[in-house]
Amino acid sequence: MEVKFTVPIYWKQTKKKTVLVGLNWYRNCHFMALNKAKKDYYGYILSNDCKVRLNPPISISFAIYLKRKGSDGGNVRSVIEKFVLDAFVRCKIIPDDTFDIVISDSSEYYLDRKNPRAEITVREL
């Protein structure tokens, strides 16, 4: 079985501030904002298709569409992966996000100035 999800890589932190969700933001962010971001990403997964259940082991692929060429895709992917896998566990799509369940992952990076996002493909192996 294969399931696809799409989540934004820019998050509206306040009414006036939208941030690129990456390690640079993550390490400096207040814990209350991090908790709100995690809840929002849970909501994104929930709104996509939270009814599916995947049998481990699984493989996960990330296609990160960045707004700027100079962006560090790995920084973005790492935080998106954390938020998304935690949401998968919370939604019961997967039982846990340990390495014996998520045994394979991959990343691809693209430029999309008009629609920056992360497309996530999860496959049962």
C-alpha positions in Angstrom: 0.0 0.0 0.0 1.2 3.5 -0.8 -0.2 6.7 0.8 0.7 10.3 -0.1 0.5 13.4 2.1 1.2 17.1 1.4 2.2 19.6 4.1 3.4 23.2 3.9 7.0 24.0 4.7 6.2 27.6 5.7 4.3 28.0 8.9 2.4 31.1 10.2 4.0 31.5 13.6 2.1 34.8 14.4 -0.3 37.1 12.5 2.7 38.9 11.0 5.4 36.3 10.9 5.6 33.3 8.6 8.7 31.1 9.0 10.4 28.3 7.0 10.2 25.2 9.1 13.8 24.1 9.4 16.5 23.5 12.0 17.5 27.1 12.1 14.0 28.1 13.2 13.6 25.0 15.4 16.7 25.5 17.5 15.7 29.1 18.3 12.0 28.7 18.7 10.1 29.0 22.0 8.7 25.7 23.2 5.1 27.0 23.1 5.5 27.9 19.4 7.0 24.4 18.7 4.0 22.8 20.4 1.6 24.9 18.3 3.5 24.0 15.1 3.4 20.2 16.0 -0.4 20.5 16.6 -0.8 22.3 13.3 1.2 19.5 11.4 -1.0 16.9 13.2 -4.0 18.8 11.8 -2.5 18.7 8.3 -2.0 15.0 8.4 -5.5 14.5 10.0 -7.0 16.6 7.1 -5.2 14.6 4.5 -6.3 11.0 5.3 -5.8 9.8 8.8 -8.0 6.7 8.4 -5.3 4.6 6.8 -3.3 2.1 8.8 0.1 0.9 7.5 1.7 -2.4 8.4 5.3 -2.1 9.3 8.0 -2.0 8.0 7.5 1.1 6.0 9.5 3.3 3.7 9.1 7.1 3.6 10.1 9.5 0.8 10.2 13.3 1.0 9.9 15.6 -2.0 10.7 19.1 -0.7 9.7 22.0 -2.9 11.6 25.1 -1.8 11.0 28.7 -2.6 14.6 29.7 -3.0 17.7 28.0 -4.4 19.8 28.9 -1.4 17.6 27.1 1.1 19.1 24.2 3.0 16.7 21.3 2.1 18.1 19.0 4.7 17.3 21.5 7.5 13.7 21.7 6.3 13.3 17.9 5.7 14.6 17.0 9.2 11.9 19.1 11.0 9.1 18.2 8.6 10.1 14.5 9.1 9.9 14.9 12.9 6.5 16.6 12.9 5.0 14.3 10.3 6.2 11.0 11.9 5.0 12.2 15.3 1.6 13.0 13.6 1.5 9.5 12.0 2.0 7.9 15.4 -0.6 10.1 17.0 -3.1 9.4 14.2 -2.3 5.6 14.5 -1.2 5.4 10.9 1.9 3.6 12.2 2.4 2.2 15.7 5.7 4.0 16.3 8.4 5.9 14.5 11.4 3.8 15.5 14.0 2.5 13.0 12.5 -1.1 13.1 9.2 0.4 11.7 10.5 3.2 9.5 13.4 1.2 7.9 14.0 3.3 4.8 13.8 7.0 3.8 14.8 9.2 1.0 14.7 12.9 0.0 14.5 14.8 -3.2 14.6 18.6 -3.5 13.0 20.9 -6.1 12.5 24.6 -6.7 8.9 25.8 -6.7 8.6 29.5 -6.0 4.8 29.6 -6.1 3.9 26.6 -4.1 6.6 25.5 -1.6 5.6 22.3 0.2 6.6 18.8 1.2 5.1 15.8 -0.5 5.4 12.7 1.6 5.0 9.2 0.2 4.7 6.3 2.6 5.0 2.7 1.4 4.5 -0.6 3.1 7.4 -3.0 2.4 
